[in-house]
């Protein structure tokens, strides 16, 4: 197979890695990672994978070393890389939910708004992102790169921090108070501009994204099937969410099989109501992909 018929896919190493490989698995791709290698195998001979830290990925994709990959929106901004964003892969899955980079200070500090930190020390891992934020907010500060454990630095090693949080629990545990949100971020599928213009690579990426997006669409929904007496059908249908359910005849002409896709969060509420309305043999099924 010629080199121009290989799609070079960057997979995120670290916190996004496990969920990313699981999403690909549910999309139909088998990816095997050897702990001693940065080159996972994939059961598609037209794709070549490499594990790359999310912090570095956008830069390599911009340079054309890789054609495409998955990394956080925050790291695209931090790197300043010029890449094409093809999809937001936000999902209710581990490390795929939105995260926030926040400006935080000690709970008992006198700092109440960002501008109060003019001329102060701010520790952060995202220097570029923070510099852009300071410029946007119209004040300056002394930025210090943090090599880790950023949340423990105020008030002695820094007056404030810009750090990432999902739930805010770590900030609270360290008696920190958020005074502003610097940047929200979700996983993004990004591509090199030249690769995105290549017809074969673009088609390959779009087919992949169709499957990945189908997996994400299915994460919060389930299938619900039930047998319904025809005389109770109208009442049952009134309880179902908008969108036409699938109706199929049964061997007994007095009954109809009804299938619908609903939000999983509604199942415990709606099943008792459907049963009361006359539905029987209610079966909930998990969904692997939903492709519109």
C-alpha positions as CSV (number, residue, x, y, z in Angstrom):
1,X,0.0,0.0,0.0
2,X,1.5,3.4,-1.0
3,X,2.3,5.9,1.7
4,X,-0.4,8.3,0.5
5,X,-2.9,5.7,1.3
6,X,-2.1,5.7,5.0
7,X,-3.9,7.9,7.5
8,X,-1.5,8.8,10.4
9,X,-3.7,9.0,13.5
10,X,-2.4,10.4,16.8
11,X,-4.0,8.9,19.9
12,X,-3.7,10.8,23.2
13,X,-1.4,9.3,25.8
14,X,-2.4,9.8,29.4
15,X,-5.8,10.6,30.9
16,X,-7.6,10.5,27.6
17,X,-6.1,7.3,26.4
18,X,-8.3,4.6,28.0
19,X,-11.6,6.3,27.0
20,X,-10.3,7.1,23.5
21,X,-9.4,3.4,22.8
22,X,-12.8,2.3,24.3
23,X,-14.7,4.7,22.0
24,X,-12.8,3.4,19.0
25,X,-13.5,-0.2,20.1
26,X,-17.3,0.6,20.2
27,X,-16.9,2.2,16.8
28,X,-15.6,-1.0,15.4
29,X,-11.8,-0.5,15.6
30,X,-9.6,-2.9,17.6
31,X,-6.6,-1.0,19.0
32,X,-3.9,-2.8,20.9
33,X,-1.4,-0.9,23.0
34,X,1.8,-2.4,24.1
35,X,3.1,-0.8,27.4
36,X,6.6,-0.7,25.9
37,X,5.7,0.9,22.6
38,X,4.2,4.2,21.5
39,X,2.9,2.6,18.3
40,X,-0.4,0.8,18.9
41,X,-1.7,-1.7,16.3
42,X,-5.1,-1.2,14.7
43,X,-7.1,-3.6,12.6
44,X,-7.3,-1.2,9.7
45,X,-4.3,-1.5,7.3
46,X,-5.0,2.1,6.1
47,X,-4.4,3.6,9.5
48,X,-1.1,4.1,11.3
49,X,-1.3,5.0,15.0
50,X,1.1,6.6,17.5
51,X,0.6,7.7,21.1
52,X,1.4,11.4,21.7
53,X,0.9,13.5,24.8
54,X,-2.1,15.8,24.3
55,X,0.0,18.8,25.1
56,X,2.2,18.2,22.1
57,X,-0.2,16.7,19.6
58,X,-1.5,19.8,17.9
59,X,2.0,21.0,17.0
60,X,2.9,17.7,15.3
61,X,-0.4,17.7,13.4
62,X,0.2,21.3,12.3
63,X,3.7,20.3,11.0
64,X,2.2,17.3,9.1
65,X,4.0,14.7,11.1
66,X,0.6,13.3,11.8
67,X,-2.6,13.7,9.8
68,X,-5.1,13.9,12.6
69,X,-5.7,13.1,16.2
70,X,-7.7,13.7,19.4
71,X,-6.6,16.3,22.0
72,X,-8.2,18.9,24.2
73,X,-9.2,22.2,22.9
74,X,-7.1,23.7,25.7
75,X,-3.9,22.2,24.3
76,X,-4.7,23.4,20.8
77,X,-5.0,27.0,22.2
78,X,-1.9,26.6,24.4
79,X,0.3,25.4,21.5
80,X,-0.9,28.1,19.1
81,X,-1.0,25.5,16.4
82,X,-2.9,26.2,13.2
83,X,-5.0,23.0,12.7
84,X,-8.5,22.2,11.4
85,X,-11.0,21.2,14.0
86,X,-13.4,18.5,12.6
87,X,-15.4,17.5,15.6
88,X,-16.1,18.2,19.3
89,X,-16.1,14.7,21.0
90,X,-17.6,15.9,24.3
91,X,-19.3,12.9,26.0
92,X,-20.4,11.7,29.4
93,X,-17.4,9.4,29.6
94,X,-14.3,9.5,31.8
95,X,-12.1,12.5,30.9
96,X,-14.4,13.3,27.9
97,X,-16.6,15.6,29.9
98,X,-15.9,19.4,29.7
99,X,-13.2,20.7,32.0
100,X,-12.4,24.2,33.0
101,X,-9.1,26.1,33.4
102,X,-9.9,28.5,36.3
103,X,-8.2,31.4,38.0
104,X,-8.2,30.5,41.7
105,X,-6.9,32.1,44.9
106,X,-6.9,31.1,48.6
107,X,-10.4,31.2,50.2
108,X,-9.4,33.9,52.7
109,X,-7.4,36.1,50.3
110,X,-8.4,39.7,49.5
111,X,-8.5,39.0,45.8
112,X,-12.1,39.2,44.5
113,X,-11.8,39.8,40.8
114,X,-9.1,39.1,38.2
115,X,-7.9,42.6,38.0
116,X,-7.0,42.5,41.7
117,X,-4.1,40.3,40.6
118,X,-2.4,43.0,38.5
119,X,1.3,42.7,39.1
120,X,0.9,39.5,41.3
121,X,2.4,36.0,40.8
122,X,0.3,33.4,39.0
123,X,1.5,29.8,38.7
124,X,0.2,27.7,35.9
125,X,1.0,24.9,33.5
126,X,-0.6,26.7,30.5
127,X,1.5,29.8,30.0
128,X,0.3,30.7,26.5
129,X,-3.4,30.2,27.4
130,X,-3.0,32.4,30.6
131,X,-1.1,35.1,28.7
132,X,-3.9,35.4,26.2
133,X,-6.4,35.6,29.1
134,X,-4.5,38.4,30.8
135,X,-4.3,40.3,27.6
136,X,-8.1,39.9,27.1
137,X,-8.8,41.0,30.7
138,X,-6.5,44.0,30.4
139,X,-4.0,43.4,33.2
140,X,-0.6,41.9,33.6
141,X,0.9,39.5,36.1
142,X,4.1,37.6,36.8
143,X,3.6,34.1,35.3
144,X,5.5,31.2,36.7
145,X,5.5,27.8,35.0
146,X,4.2,25.1,37.4
147,X,5.7,21.6,37.1
148,X,2.8,20.0,39.1
149,X,0.9,20.2,42.3
150,X,-0.2,23.7,41.2
151,X,-3.1,23.8,43.7
152,X,-0.8,23.8,46.8
153,X,1.2,26.9,45.7
154,X,-1.0,29.8,47.0
155,X,-0.3,31.8,49.1
156,X,3.4,31.2,49.6
157,X,4.7,30.3,46.2
158,X,2.1,32.2,44.2
159,X,-0.7,34.6,44.8
160,X,-3.0,32.7,42.4
161,X,-3.1,29.8,40.0
162,X,-4.6,28.9,36.7
163,X,-5.4,25.2,37.0
164,X,-7.7,22.6,35.4
165,X,-10.7,21.2,37.2
166,X,-13.6,19.0,36.3
167,X,-15.6,18.9,39.6
168,X,-13.8,21.5,41.7
169,X,-13.2,19.0,44.5
170,X,-9.4,19.4,44.5
171,X,-9.7,23.1,44.6
172,X,-12.0,22.9,47.6
173,X,-9.8,20.4,49.3
174,X,-6.9,22.9,49.1
175,X,-9.1,25.8,50.3
176,X,-9.1,27.6,46.9
177,X,-11.7,29.9,45.6
178,X,-12.4,30.3,41.8
179,X,-12.7,34.0,40.7
180,X,-12.9,33.4,37.0
181,X,-13.0,30.8,34.2
182,X,-10.1,31.2,31.9
183,X,-11.0,28.5,29.3
184,X,-13.5,25.6,28.9
185,X,-12.2,22.6,27.1
186,X,-13.5,19.3,25.6
187,X,-11.7,16.6,23.4
188,X,-11.5,17.7,19.8
189,X,-10.7,15.7,16.6
190,X,-8.2,17.9,14.8
191,X,-6.5,17.5,11.4
192,X,-3.6,18.9,9.4
193,X,-4.9,21.4,6.8
194,X,-3.2,19.6,3.9
195,X,-4.6,16.2,5.1
196,X,-8.0,17.7,5.4
197,X,-7.8,18.8,1.8
198,X,-6.7,15.4,0.5
199,X,-9.8,13.8,-0.8
200,X,-8.9,10.2,0.3
201,X,-7.7,11.2,3.8
202,X,-10.7,13.5,4.3
203,X,-13.1,10.7,3.4
204,X,-11.3,8.3,5.7
205,X,-11.5,10.8,8.6
206,X,-15.2,11.6,7.9
207,X,-16.1,7.9,7.9
208,X,-14.2,7.4,11.2
209,X,-15.9,10.4,12.7
210,X,-19.3,9.2,11.7
211,X,-18.7,6.0,13.7
212,X,-17.1,7.8,16.7
213,X,-20.0,10.3,16.8
214,X,-22.4,7.5,16.6
215,X,-20.8,5.9,19.7
216,X,-21.0,9.2,21.6
217,X,-24.7,9.8,20.6
218,X,-25.5,6.3,22.1
219,X,-23.8,6.9,25.4
220,X,-26.8,8.6,27.0
221,X,-29.6,6.7,25.3
222,X,-31.1,3.2,25.3
223,X,-33.6,1.2,23.3
224,X,-36.9,0.4,24.8
225,X,-39.2,-2.2,23.3
226,X,-42.6,-3.3,24.5
227,X,-45.8,-5.2,23.5
228,X,-48.9,-3.0,23.5
229,X,-52.6,-3.9,23.0
230,X,-53.9,-2.0,20.0
231,X,-56.7,-0.6,22.2
232,X,-54.0,1.0,24.5
233,X,-51.6,2.1,21.7
234,X,-52.6,5.7,21.6
235,X,-52.3,6.1,25.3
236,X,-48.8,4.5,25.3
237,X,-47.6,6.7,22.4
238,X,-48.6,9.8,24.2
239,X,-46.1,8.9,26.9
240,X,-43.2,8.4,24.5
241,X,-40.8,11.3,23.7
242,X,-41.1,13.2,20.4
243,X,-39.9,11.2,17.4
244,X,-41.8,8.4,15.7
245,X,-41.3,5.0,17.3
246,X,-41.1,1.9,15.3
247,X,-44.4,-0.1,15.2
248,X,-44.4,-3.8,14.1
249,X,-47.3,-6.3,14.0
250,X,-47.2,-9.3,16.2
251,X,-48.6,-12.8,15.6
252,X,-51.7,-11.7,17.6
253,X,-53.3,-9.0,15.6
254,X,-54.6,-7.4,18.8
255,X,-51.0,-6.5,19.9
256,X,-48.3,-4.3,18.5
257,X,-44.5,-4.3,19.1
258,X,-43.3,-0.7,19.9
259,X,-39.6,0.3,19.8
260,X,-38.2,3.7,20.7
261,X,-34.9,5.2,21.6
262,X,-35.0,7.4,24.7
263,X,-32.6,9.1,27.1
264,X,-31.4,6.6,29.7
265,X,-32.1,9.1,32.5
266,X,-35.8,8.8,31.8
267,X,-36.1,5.0,31.9
268,X,-36.9,4.7,35.6
269,X,-39.6,7.3,35.3
270,X,-41.2,6.2,32.1
271,X,-41.3,2.4,32.4
272,X,-43.8,2.3,35.3
273,X,-45.9,4.8,33.4
274,X,-45.9,2.7,30.3
275,X,-46.7,-0.4,32.2
276,X,-49.6,1.4,33.9
277,X,-50.8,2.5,30.4
278,X,-50.9,-1.1,29.3
279,X,-47.5,-1.9,27.8
280,X,-46.1,-5.4,28.6
281,X,-42.9,-7.3,28.1
282,X,-40.9,-4.0,28.4
283,X,-37.2,-4.7,27.4
284,X,-34.4,-2.1,27.8
285,X,-31.4,-2.6,25.5
286,X,-28.0,-0.8,25.5
287,X,-27.0,0.9,22.2
288,X,-23.6,0.7,20.7
289,X,-24.0,3.4,18.0
290,X,-26.7,5.8,16.8
291,X,-26.1,7.2,13.3
292,X,-28.6,9.7,12.0
